[in-house]
Amino acid sequence: MRIPWARRGSSTRFGRGSPPRGGRKWRLLLVPALGLAVVSQLSVTGSAVAATAAAAAKTATTAATGAVAPNAVSEVDCNGWSPKYGTVRKLAGDTCVDPIRVVNGKGERFIDNHWYVGHDEPSVKFISSTPGSGNTMTYLTKIPVDPRQSPTPSGSVTNYGQLSIAPWFGLPMCDPKSYPQNPCTPDSDTNSGSISDPNAAGSAFMELQLYPPGYTPFVDSESCSPTKWCAALTIDSLECTFNFGTCNANCEEPVNFAYLQTNGVPAGPPSPQLSDVSSLVPNQNTLMINGGDTLAVSISDPPQGFTTVIRDLTTHQTGFMVASASNGFMNTNIADCSGTPFTFHAEYSTAQQQNQVPWAAAEGGVLMEQEIGHSEVCNSVTNQDPFSMTYPGGQSYSDPNTFDTCMGGTEGPNATGEGPCTAAACQNSTAQGPNGPVACSTENPASGALCEFADAYCFQKGSRVALVNDVPTTEYSDANQCMANRYQNGDLDFDGLSYLASSWPDGGPNHPTAFEYAGPFQANGQPYPQIQFESDIGGSSALCNVTTGSGCTVPPISAQFYPYWSLSPLSGGMGGRATACVWNFGKDLPNTINDFGKDAQYGTPDVARYGGTIISAVQNNPEFSGGCKI
């Protein structure tokens, strides 16, 4: 059966306002019967493609066997603070899971080798008791289009890379070598995800991440391309025993990482032990996505391995990745950080509320999320702080033109930001205060303090030259931009673009169009019947007491704004009326029909589990009811 999709042809990120000839508004005529056909077709396609990927990987690479020792520089601690191993992408964990430390059945902030690594991830959790809802699903999403005009230092013009570094879809995974180091039965509700259960299953966290354009390279920034989006499958594990009795400090949060590829073969080694610069540099087979494209995002768990597929319904390109041993994926031994080839599978059969990852701040579950709090735009950047790294096999990366400090920008044209930093101390560090940023109580970024120690990584607007394996390579930044991800994981004084209402999509030409999401849809074609809104921002708020919930608010104390989820009518319709709604993220749009109380949607601190997570009550999924009813 033919799948209805967006207009034919695609628009580049600079093409907003100039649609292709014959372009039409995005239309997804979703009725229950058609939804069933869409999801069934994508599920079958995903399984067939996964089989092809596994076969291709076997012929293209030789899978490691037995225990594999980590390279000296690897991804056995994606947060970058291992005392023994260097990290390929040393960005303070901005694309890692936000972990918690569990003691006596209650969550506390997680400190990785004296560094706080939490970050801001508002999400919608989808709940269903239908078998298969915890491991097989499809989302439809339309990628934002950025303004024609370049971002401005005042924030009057923004692009999506300044608002979220990684919109993603999440799911719990089986990993018997992850916290709490117990056996796990794939695709089964016999697994427990309770943080107070010593017999809970070994659990990892999958994120299918989308990376916006404009800020290359991905090795020390956030983008695959100056103009196109890309996507990656990541699986994070945690090398600790129950109640955090023992953790291996050398490899606390190992991550498997692989771009979605048109041929299904990873760009480089995906395992925590063998990842190198090739793993993070897109190649000619990496799926590239235009702004304005409509995507069908399919997640499934066939026998050959957990599979993610993105079908670009605008360009008709497909990218996919199978998290299999034959593709080079591994899990990690807590004793010595070695890897063992491993084929990952989803943890649960259903998406019931209690089916969670016991060591994650997010109470997922089937999640739709946007990672925010990584952008400060500047008049200029200063305090040069070069980044360079060498890798096994003669690989290397060097970016001399990185900086620590944002000057001017949304804080005012004469403002001086945080930094510079040395190995031992950072100057001008700030923290959350009751009425705005205040001085941090320490200059030591390895103190575990919830402070913004520096604005780094910062990049000058325009092109610069980095060395990839000693080859001069042109990299690019759309703005004088700081990511707040080198010495802490995010904008911990809450004064950057993510926390300004004026930065977000508003239907006008100076901001990107909003993300549009339909679904997820279960394998039977039906939407998930219930949802929760949640945010883990409390953990990153210095004034939040995660035990009592005091000061754990949305927006964070002193922040001017906090983005939220809303629904707007699906473009087009049937019989002259809207057939359904799409989810948006940011603030109200001209056609918003429900914003769920704006930031009040996130509810209250879950002090019974971890007060740093603010979460709503379970409620009926509004996407296909009320004003959105088909």
N, C-alpha and C positions, 0 to 999 in steps of 0.2 A: 504493500500500500504506500502511496506517495505521502511523504511527510510535508505538511505546509511549513513554510519558513519565511524569512525576511525577504526584502527586495533582492533581486538578483544583483550581483556586483557588490563591491565593498567600498568603504570610504577609508582613506588614511586618516591618521590622527590630526593632520593639518587640513582635512577637507571638510570640516563642519561648515554647513551653510552652502555647500556646493555638491549636492547629491548626484550620483551618477545618473546619466540620461535614462529616463524611464523608471527612476527609483520610486518606490512606494513606501508608505509607512509600514513599520514592522507589524506583521499580523501572525498571530498564533491562534488558530481557531480550535481551542481546546474544549472538546466535549468528552464525556466519559468514554464512549466507544473509541473515539480517535485517540484519546490518551492511552487506552489499552494497546492500540496498534502501534503507537509511537514507541512505548516502552518495550513491548515485546520485540519489535524489530531491532531496537538498539541493543537489547540484551543478547539476542542471537548474534548480531554483528560483533558485539564485544567479545563473545566467547570464541567466535571464529578467528577474529583478529588476534586474540591472545594466543591461540594455538600457533598461528603464523609467527608471532613474535618469539615464542619459545623456540621454535624450530630455527628461526633466523639467528637467534643468539647462540645456539649450539654450534652452528656452522661458522659463526663470525668470531667467537671467542672460545677459550678453553676455561671452563669453570674450575675454580680452585677446589681442592679437596682437603679435608682435614682442617686442623687449626691453622689460622693465618695470622701471623704477628702483625701488629699495626706498623705502618710506616712512621718514621719520625715526625712527619707532618701528615695529618690525616683528619678525619672527622669523628674520632672517638669521643670528643667532647665538643658538640656543636656550639656551645657557649663560648669556647675559646680560652678557658681558664685552666686547662689541665697542666699540672706542674711537670709532666713528663713529655707530653706530645704537643707539638705545634698544631695549629688549626689552619686548614686550607683557606677557609673563609672566616677570617677573624673579625666578626661583626657583633660581638657580645650577644649572640643568640637571637637576633631579631627575626629569624625564620624558624626557630626552635619552638617546641611546646613550652608553655608557661607551667613549670612544675611547682608542686607544693611538697613540703616535708611533712610526713605523717607521724605523729607521736601520740600513742594511746588513743587512736581512733579519731583524732582531730588534726586538721590541717594547719600548718604554719608556713610562713614564707620560706622559700628554698634559697639557700645561699650556696653558690658553686665556688668552692675554694676561695671564700671570703668576698665573692662578688655577687651582688643581687642581680638576678637575671630575669625577673618577671617583666611582663609587658602588657599592653592594652589590646584586648581582643573581644569586642562586643559581637554577640552572635544570636542566632535563632536556633533553638534545638527542636527537632522534629521527632514526634513520639508515635509509636504504633506497636500493637501486639501481634500484627500479622507476621507469620513465618516468612523469613526472607527480607523483611524490612530493615534488618540490621546489617545486611551485606549486599543488597542489590537495589539500585535506585538510579533515577535519571533526573537531572536538572536541565532546564532550558534557560539560557541567559544571554542577554545582549550586552556587549562590551561598550563602555563609554567612549564618546568621541571628545577629544580635547579641543579647546578653543584654537582658532587660527593665531591669535596673538600670543606671544611668549609670556610666561609668568612674570609678574611684577614684584618688586621688593616689598611693596605694601600689602600684597596678598589680594589686590583688587582683581587680578587675573590669576587663576590657578589651573593646574592640570592634575590628572588623577594620581600621578606618581607622587604628588605632594600630600595627598589625602590618605592613601593607604598603600603600604609597600607590598601587601600580599593579601588580597581577597582569597579565601580558601573554603574548601569543603572538607569536613573532618569525619573520622570514624575510628572506633576502637579496633585494635588488631591483636591477634594472639602472638605472644612471644614468651616462651617458657624461660628465657634467659633475661627477662626484664622484671622489674618490680612486680610482685614481691618474690620472684624467683620460684614460681610454682608451675606445674603443668597447666596447659590450656588446651581445651577441645575446640577446634575451629567451628565457627558458625553454630554455636550452641549456647542456649540459655542456662545450661548447667554451670557455666562459669559465673563466679561472683565477682562483682566490681566494687564491693563495699570497702571503704578505707579502714574499717575496723575489723575486717575478716583476715586472720592470718593465713587462711586457706584460699584467699582470692587468687584468681588465675593470673599467670604472668601476662602482662598487658603492655602493649605499645600503642602509639597514637599516630594515625595516618592523617596527613594533610595533603590535599590536592590543591596546590597553590598556583595562582595566576599572578604574573609580574608585569606591572605597567611599564610603558616605555619612557624614554627621555633621560635616563640617568645610568649610563653604562660605565664600566662593565659590571657584571654580576659578582665578580670576585670580591670587590670591595665597595660596591654600590648596590643598586636594586634592579637593574634592567638588563634584558638580553639585547635590546636594540634601541636606537634613538627614536624609532617610529612605530615599532610593533610590540605587541604583547607576546609572552610565551608562558609555558606552564610546566610544573614539575611535580612528581610524586615524591613525598618525603615520609619517612617512617622513623619516629623517635622512640627510643627505649630509655630505660632508667636502670642504672647498675647499682641498685640498693636492695637490701633485704627488708622484710617486714618491719614496720616501725622504725625504719632507717637505722637498724642496729648496726649494719655494716654497709658502707658505700665504697666503691673503688674511686678514689679521688682523681685517678689518672684518666678515667673514662666514664664520667658520671652520666652524661646524656649523649650517647652515640646516635648518629643519624645516617640512614640510607637516603641517598638523593639521586634522582635521575629525571632529566627533562623528558617530556612526552615527545616522542620521535615519530616521524612519518613511516619509518621502517621498524620501529619497536626496539632498536638496538641502542643501549645507553651511549651517550656521548663520551663518557669515560667511566672508570670503575665507580659503581654506585655505593659500594660498601663503606662503612665507617673506617675500616682498616686500610683500604687501598685508594680511597678518593684522592684525586690530585687536581691540578689546574684544568686538565681536560674534562673532568666531571662537571665543571662549572662554566665552561666556555661553549656556547651553542655551536653546532656545526650545520652543515648543509641539510641535515635530516631533522633538525629541531623544528617542531611545529611553530610557525609564526602566525600571529593573529592580528588583524587590522582593527582599529577602533571602529565601532559600529557593526562588527560582525555578530551574527547570532550563532550560538554554540549549543550543541546537545552534549551534555557532560554525563557519561555513563560510568557507573561504578558497579563491578560485579566480582564474584569470587569463584570462578571455575576451578576444577581440580588442578590445572597447571599453574595456578597462582593468582593472587589478588590482582585485579586488572582495572586500570583506568583508561578510558577512551574519551577523547574530545573530537567530535565531528563538527567542523566549521560548516554550517549550513549555508553560509554566504559564498565561500570560496570552494567548497566541496573538498577541502583537505581534511585528512584525519591524522591525528597523532595518538599514540598509545604507549603504555608501559605495563609490563607484567613484573610483579615483585617476586621473582623466582630465583632459585639458586643458579639456574642456567644463565640468567641475566647478570649474575654477579652480586646479588643481594646476600647479606650475611646478618646473623645476629651475633651478640657479643658476650664473651665469657667474663663474668664479674671478677674472677680470680686474677686474670692476667691481661684483660682487654683484647684477647685474640678473637678472631672471627671464625665462624663456621658457616659455610654455604647453607642458605636457608630459604625455603619458599614460604612466604608470608600468606596468611589467610585472615579474613575478618574474624573477630572474636565472638560475635553474638549472632543468633538467628533473628531476633526481633529488636526493635528500637524502643523497648520499654524504658520508662524513666530511670529505673535503677541500673540499667546496663551502661556502665561508665568505665573510664580509666581511673583507677584509684589514686594515682599520683599526679593527676592533672588538675589545675585550677578550674578549667572549664569542665562543666558537668556533662560532657558529651560521651556517647551519643552521636546521633546523626546531626551534624552541625553545618550551618552556613554562616560564614564569619568574615569580618574585615579587620585586619591588623592595622592599627592606627598609632599616632603618637611618634612619628619618625620624620618630622619635617619642620625645619625653621628656614624661612627664606630671608635673604640678606641683601643689603646694599653691596657688601663685599665680604670676603672671608680672609682671615689672617692667621698667623701662627702656624707656619708650615710644619707638617708632621708626616714625613713620607712613610709609605708602606711598601715593604718588599718581603718576599718569601722565596725560598728554594725548596724544591720537592724532589722526591726520588726519581731516578731515571733521567736526570738532567733538566727537568722542568723548572721553570721559575716564573715569578711575576713581580713586577716593580711598578709602582705608581708614585712618582716623586711629588706630584702636585696635589697632595691632600693636605687639609688644614684642620685646625682644632676649633676655631672661634668664628662665630657669626657676628658681623658688625652691621648695626642698623636693622632694617627689615620691619616686621610687624610690631616689634617692641619699640619702634621709634627710630628715626634716621640717625640719631646720635648714640644709640644704645650699644653697649659692649656686652657680648655674650660670654659664655663659660669657656674656660681654658685660658692659657695653654697648659699642657700636661707634660710631665716627665715620667719616668718609670715609677717614681715614688710619690709624686704629688701633683695635684691640679690646682690652678689658681682660679679665683672668681667663681667657685662652685656654688650652686644654689639648691634649694629644696622647696618643697611645698610649704607655704605659710598660710595663715588664716585669711589673709587679704591679698595674697600674691606671693611671688618668689621671695624667699629669705635666704640669708647666708647659710651654707651647709656647715654643720658642726665639725667637719673634718676635711682636710685636703687629700686624704688617702683614699683613692678609688677602690682599693682592695680591703676596705673596712666593712663591707656589707651594708653601708649606709644607703638609704634611699635618696640619693642626691643626683643632680645633673652635674657631673664633673666636667664635662666638655660638650660642645656642640658636635664634635667630630663623629663620623667622617664628614668633612665639608669639601665642596668642589666649586671651582670658579665656573661661571657661565661660559658655555662655548666648548670648543674642542681642546683636547690636551693629548699628549702622547704618553702611553704606558708601554712597558716592555712585557710581552707575553712570550715566554721561552726565548728571551733576548731578541724578539722580533718587534720593532716599533709598530704600535697599533694605535690608531686614532680612537679615543674615547670621547664621551660627550656628556654635558650636563645642560639641561634646559634653563637652569637658573643658577644664581649664586645660592647654593643649597647646602644645608646641613642635615644629617640623618640621625643624630643623637644615638649612635649605636656602636661607638668604639670603646668608651669607658663606662657606659651604663646602657641599659636596653630601653631607651625611649626618652621622651620629653617629660621628665619627672617633676618639673615645676609647672607644667600644663599651660604654657603660654605660646605654643606653636600653632601651626595652621589647623591641625586636627581639632583644636579646642576653640576655634573661632567660627561662629555661624556664617560669617560672610565668605568663608572659603569654599563652602560646599555647593553642589549643584542646586540651581534655583530656576532653571528653565531659560536663563539668559545666555548671551553669547560669551560672557567673560569667565565662565566656569564650565567644566566638563558636563556632558550629559550624565544622568544618573545610571548606575547599574540597574538592570531590570532582570529579575529572576522569576521564573515560573517553576513550581514544584518545591521539593522533589516529589517524584511519582514513584510509587512502589512497582514491583514487577507485575502486579495485577492491574496497573494503569491508574490506580486510585491515589489521591493525595494522602499524606499522613494526617490522621484525624486530630492530633493535638500538637501543641507547641509550648515552648517556654522561651522568654527573652532572658538573656544573661550577659553579664560583663564581669571580667576579672580585674577591673580597674582598681578595686580596693586594695589589692595586693601591692600595687605600685604607688599608692598614696601614703605618704609618710605619716599623715594624721589619722590614718585608719588603724584601729585596734582590731586585728583579725580574730581575736578571741571573743571580744564582746560585741563587735560590730559598730562600736562608737566611732564616729567620723568616717565611716565607710559609706560614701554617698556617690550618687550619680546626678549631676556632674561632680567630679572631685572638688573638694573645698578649694576655693580660689579660682577654679576654671570658669571661664565665661560661658562655655557651651559644651555639650556632649552630643555627638551625633546619634541618631536613632533610626529604627526601622519603620517603614510605612508601606501602605498599599496604594496603588493608583490603578486606574482602568487599563486593561490590555488594549493596545492600539487596534483599531479596526473593530469588527464585531460581526454578528450574525443577525440578520433581520433588523439591522439598525440599532442594536443595543449591545453593550459590552458583554462578552462571553465569559470573562474571568478578570482577575487582577494580577498584577505583578508586584513583587516585593521591590522596594527601593531602599537605599541607605543614605543617610545624611541629615536632611531637614525636609520640611514640607515643600513640595513642588506645586506649581499652579493647579495640577489636577489631582493632588492627594485626596483620597477619600477617607483614610483612617490612619492616624499616627499614634494611636494607643496611648495617648497622654504624653507623647514625646519622650523625654528622658525618664519620666515616671514609669514607663513600660518595664524597666529593668527590675522593679520590685525592691526587695530588701536583702540585707546580708544573710547568707546561709550560715549562721553561727553554729548550727549543729554539725556542719561538715567543715567549712572554711569561710570565715567572715569576709575574706577578701573577694569572694565571689558574690555579686549581687544578682539575684535571680527572681523571676516572677513565679507566680503560681502556675500550675498546668492549666491550659485553657484550650478551647476548641480552635482548630486551625481556621483562621478567618479568610483564607485566600479564595475559597469557593463557597462562601456563605454570605448572608446579608447583602450588602451592596455589591458584592463580588459574585453573587450566585449565578451559575451558568443558566 
